[in-house]
Amino acid sequence: MREQELIATARMMVAEGKGLLAMDESTPTCNKRFEKVGIPQNEQTRHSYRELIVTTPGLGEFISGVILYDETIRQSGAYGIPFVKTIIGAGIIPGIKVDIGAKDMAGHPGEKITEGLDGLRDRLTEYSQMGARFAKWRAVVAIGDDIPSWGCIKANAQALARYAALCQEAGLVPVVEPEVLMDGEHTLKRCCEVTKEVLRTVFNELYTQRVMLEGIILKPNMALPGLACPMQETVDEVADATVRCLMRTVPAAVPGITFLSGGQSAELASARLNAMNARFKSRLPWALSFSFARAIQQPALEIWRGKEANVSEAQQALIHRAMCNSAARRGQYKAEMECT
């Protein structure tokens, strides 16, 4: 019975026209984003901002699930109603980030290993009791001189697989996020090479740890040239490269792939996702959707700026980005939508 519940939840997470909203920024990350737009960095402003997001009218029309942070899943809104109940009431599935961050990897200069497996079984049980139905763990892989190393790729893949197995044991769908970072001067071809190696290793480890692939969601990077690379391929070229990479590495049993935005602009992330669905959707074994954070939130954050008077306008910006990505999920996004 637990297997069928996991499969059903995973499928709902990639329902047609919907995707995930990542609002799981750690306290330091959230504070940094607030600082850039002049918002005070404290628990109250973080609470107010997250309440703005979860109470946005009509969000459930475009968003299937939201990824929360430990601080957020414990918070309540108006009249003491927990955010989790507000989210469920909007027809959205609550999820939770469970890793504790990427740390410097011993013996591997310039590389990171994600930590958080210690005590994870108990934390997953607690989060499940609080209403979470899926979880997320992010591993990061950098491209540079002599990196990534096999040791870094292997260690992060093993951690992702152990996390995924523990999630399914607890009845939570694991969102498996191996992110090849955009930072650097690497080419699109080099990104594809690394991404394929990372994904092959991750799925080998998932298989070794007996993770049921029908009950997971993959959250990878798109295949992109480094931000500092002088050659920046077109939207269609990125779409072709990304789908080709995924077709060679991701088993058909996986129900859906929800891309991270990874620092792309909101409009470009939507356009690239749209190109993949418009060109390849009918031929793919899994759904291609989104799990964006900044690419959905940033316009709203810049409008809000911590002021109550701006809440309604910020929510309109948030729902607009969710709508654009919903259209991209169906292959129906157009640049003219940005002018409406």
C-alpha positions in Angstrom: 0.0 0.0 0.0 2.8 2.4 0.8 4.3 1.9 -2.7 1.1 2.8 -4.3 0.8 6.0 -2.2 4.3 7.0 -3.1 3.6 6.5 -6.8 0.3 8.4 -6.6 1.9 11.3 -4.8 4.8 11.5 -7.3 2.4 11.6 -10.2 0.4 14.4 -8.6 3.6 16.3 -8.2 4.0 16.4 -12.0 0.4 16.7 -12.9 -0.3 18.3 -16.3 0.3 22.0 -16.3 1.7 22.1 -12.8 5.1 22.2 -11.1 6.9 22.7 -7.8 7.6 26.0 -6.1 10.8 25.9 -4.1 10.6 28.1 -1.0 13.1 26.2 1.0 15.9 28.7 1.3 17.9 28.3 4.4 18.0 31.2 6.9 21.4 32.5 5.7 20.3 32.3 2.0 17.0 34.0 2.6 18.7 36.7 4.6 21.1 37.4 1.7 18.3 37.8 -0.7 16.5 40.1 1.6 19.6 42.2 2.1 20.0 42.7 -1.7 16.6 44.4 -1.9 16.8 46.2 1.4 14.5 44.0 3.5 15.3 43.6 7.3 16.8 40.1 8.0 14.9 38.6 10.8 12.4 35.9 11.6 9.4 38.2 11.3 10.2 39.3 7.8 10.9 35.8 6.7 7.5 34.7 8.2 5.7 37.6 6.5 7.3 36.8 3.1 6.5 33.1 3.3 2.9 33.9 4.3 2.7 36.1 1.3 3.6 33.1 -0.9 1.4 30.4 0.7 -1.7 32.7 0.7 -1.4 33.8 -2.9 -4.9 33.4 -4.4 -5.1 30.8 -7.1 -1.6 29.4 -6.6 -2.9 25.8 -6.6 -4.0 26.2 -10.2 -0.4 26.2 -11.4 1.6 24.7 -8.5 1.3 21.1 -7.4 3.7 21.2 -4.5 5.8 23.6 -2.4 9.2 22.8 -0.8 9.4 24.2 2.7 12.3 24.9 5.1 12.4 23.6 8.7 11.6 27.1 10.0 8.6 27.5 7.6 6.9 24.1 8.2 6.7 25.0 11.9 5.1 28.5 11.3 1.5 29.5 11.3 -0.4 32.4 9.6 -3.5 34.3 10.4 -5.7 33.0 13.3 -2.9 30.5 14.1 -3.5 28.3 11.1 -0.3 26.3 10.3 1.2 27.1 6.9 0.9 23.4 6.1 -2.9 23.5 6.5 -3.1 26.6 4.3 -1.0 24.8 1.6 -3.2 21.7 1.7 -6.3 23.8 1.7 -5.1 25.4 -1.6 -4.8 21.9 -3.2 -1.0 21.9 -3.0 1.2 19.1 -1.6 3.6 20.2 1.2 7.2 19.1 1.0 10.3 19.7 3.1 14.1 20.3 2.5 16.0 17.8 4.7 19.7 18.2 3.9 21.7 20.5 6.1 23.8 22.0 3.3 26.8 21.4 1.1 30.1 21.5 3.0 33.7 21.5 1.9 34.7 17.9 1.0 37.8 16.7 2.8 40.6 15.9 0.4 38.8 17.4 -2.5 39.7 21.1 -2.9 36.9 23.1 -4.6 34.3 20.4 -4.2 31.3 20.0 -1.8 29.6 17.1 -0.1 26.0 17.5 1.2 25.5 16.5 4.8 22.4 15.6 6.9 22.1 11.8 6.9 22.7 11.6 10.7 19.3 11.5 12.4 17.4 11.7 9.1 15.1 8.8 9.8 13.7 10.5 12.9 13.4 13.9 11.2 11.5 12.3 8.3 9.1 10.7 10.7 8.5 14.1 12.4 8.0 15.9 9.1 5.6 13.3 7.9 3.5 13.7 11.1 3.5 17.5 10.4 1.9 16.9 7.0 4.8 16.7 4.6 4.4 14.2 1.7 7.7 14.6 -0.1 11.2 15.7 0.7 14.2 17.2 -1.1 18.0 16.8 -0.9 20.4 18.8 -3.0 23.9 17.8 -4.0 26.1 20.2 -5.9 28.8 19.4 -8.4 31.1 22.1 -9.7 32.9 22.2 -13.0 36.4 23.5 -13.1 40.1 22.6 -13.6 40.4 18.9 -12.7 36.9 18.8 -11.2 34.5 17.3 -10.7 36.4 14.3 -9.3 35.0 10.8 -9.3 35.2 10.8 -5.5 32.9 13.8 -5.3 30.4 12.5 -7.8 30.3 9.0 -6.1 30.0 10.3 -2.5 27.2 12.7 -3.4 25.3 10.0 -5.4 25.6 7.6 -2.4 24.2 10.2 -0.1 21.3 11.0 -2.4 20.5 7.3 -2.6 20.6 6.7 1.1 18.4 9.8 1.6 15.9 8.5 -1.0 15.7 5.1 0.6 15.0 6.6 4.0 12.3 8.9 2.5 10.4 6.0 0.9 10.7 4.1 4.2 8.9 7.0 5.9 6.3 7.3 3.1 7.7 10.5 1.6 8.5 10.9 -2.1 12.2 11.8 -2.4 13.0 14.7 -4.8 16.5 13.8 -5.9 18.5 16.9 -6.8 22.0 16.5 -8.3 22.9 20.0 -9.5 25.8 20.6 -11.8 26.5 24.3 -11.2 26.3 27.0 -13.8 29.3 28.9 -12.4 32.4 28.9 -14.6 33.6 29.1 -18.2 32.7 25.6 -19.3 31.0 24.9 -22.5 27.6 23.3 -23.1 29.3 20.2 -24.3 31.3 19.9 -21.0 28.2 20.5 -19.0 26.5 17.6 -20.9 29.5 15.3 -20.2 29.4 16.0 -16.5 25.7 15.9 -16.2 25.5 12.5 -17.9 28.2 11.1 -15.6 26.5 12.5 -12.5 23.0 11.1 -13.5 24.3 7.7 -14.4 26.1 7.4 -11.1 23.0 8.6 -9.1 20.8 6.1 -10.8 23.3 3.3 -10.2 23.3 4.2 -6.5 19.5 4.4 -6.3 19.3 0.9 -7.8 21.9 -0.4 -5.3 19.9 1.1 -2.4 16.6 -0.5 -3.7 14.9 2.8 -4.3 11.6 2.5 -6.2 12.1 4.8 -9.2 8.3 5.1 -9.8 8.1 6.9 -6.4 10.8 9.5 -6.9 11.1 12.9 -8.7 14.4 13.9 -10.3 15.3 17.6 -10.0 18.4 18.2 -12.2 20.0 21.1 -13.8 19.4 21.9 -17.5 22.4 21.4 -19.8 23.8 24.9 -19.9 27.1 26.6 -20.7 28.8 28.2 -17.8 27.7 31.7 -17.0 31.2 33.0 -18.0 31.4 31.0 -21.2 31.6 33.3 -24.3 29.4 30.9 -26.3 25.8 31.0 -25.1 23.7 28.6 -27.1 20.1 29.4 -28.2 17.0 28.3 -26.3 16.4 25.5 -28.8 20.0 24.3 -28.7 19.8 24.1 -24.9 16.5 22.2 -25.1 18.0 19.7 -27.6 21.1 19.2 -25.5 19.2 18.8 -22.2 16.6 16.3 -23.6 19.4 14.3 -25.3 21.3 14.1 -22.0 18.3 13.0 -20.1 17.2 10.4 -22.6 20.6 8.7 -22.3 20.6 8.6 -18.5 17.1 8.7 -16.9 15.1 5.4 -16.7 11.6 5.5 -18.1 10.2 4.4 -14.7 10.8 7.9 -13.2 7.5 9.7 -13.4 8.8 13.2 -13.7 11.7 15.6 -14.0 11.3 19.0 -12.4 14.2 21.3 -13.4 15.9 23.7 -11.0 16.4 27.2 -12.3 20.0 27.4 -10.9 20.4 31.2 -11.4 18.7 31.5 -14.8 16.5 34.6 -15.3 12.8 34.0 -14.8 12.0 34.5 -18.5 14.9 32.4 -19.8 14.1 29.5 -17.5 10.5 29.5 -18.8 11.5 29.7 -22.4 14.0 26.8 -22.1 11.5 24.6 -20.4 8.9 25.5 -23.0 11.2 24.6 -25.8 11.7 21.1 -24.4 8.0 20.4 -24.1 7.0 22.0 -27.4 9.6 20.0 -29.3 9.8 16.7 -27.4 6.8 16.2 -25.0 5.0 13.6 -27.1 8.1 11.4 -27.3 9.3 11.4 -23.7 8.7 8.7 -21.1 8.6 11.2 -18.2 7.0 14.6 -17.6 9.2 17.6 -17.9 8.2 20.3 -15.3 9.8 22.9 -13.0 10.9 23.2 -9.4 12.0 26.8 -9.5 12.8 29.1 -6.6 14.2 32.5 -7.7 12.8 32.1 -11.2 9.3 32.3 -9.7 9.9 34.3 -6.5 12.4 37.0 -7.4 9.9 39.4 -9.2 7.6 39.2 -6.2 10.4 39.7 -3.7 11.6 42.8 -5.5 8.0 44.3 -5.5 7.3 43.4 -1.9 10.5 44.8 -0.3 9.0 44.0 3.2 6.1 46.4 2.9 2.5 45.3 3.7 1.1 47.7 1.1 2.9 45.8 -1.6 1.6 42.3 -0.8 -1.2 42.2 -3.3 1.0 43.4 -6.2 3.8 41.0 -5.2 1.3 38.1 -5.2 0.2 39.1 -8.7 3.8 38.9 -9.8 4.2 35.5 -8.2 1.1 34.1 -9.8 2.1 35.5 -13.2 5.4 33.6 -13.0 3.6 30.4 -11.9 1.2 30.8 -14.8 4.1 31.3 -17.3 5.8 28.2 -16.1 2.6 26.3 -16.2 2.3 27.3 -19.9 5.9 26.2 -20.4 5.1 22.9 -18.8 2.5 22.4 -21.6 4.7 23.8 -24.4 2.5 26.9 -24.7 4.6 29.7 -23.3 5.1 32.7 -25.5 7.3 35.8 -24.8 4.3 38.0 -25.3 2.9 36.6 -22.0 5.5 38.7 -20.2 3.8 41.9 -21.4 0.4 41.0 -20.0 
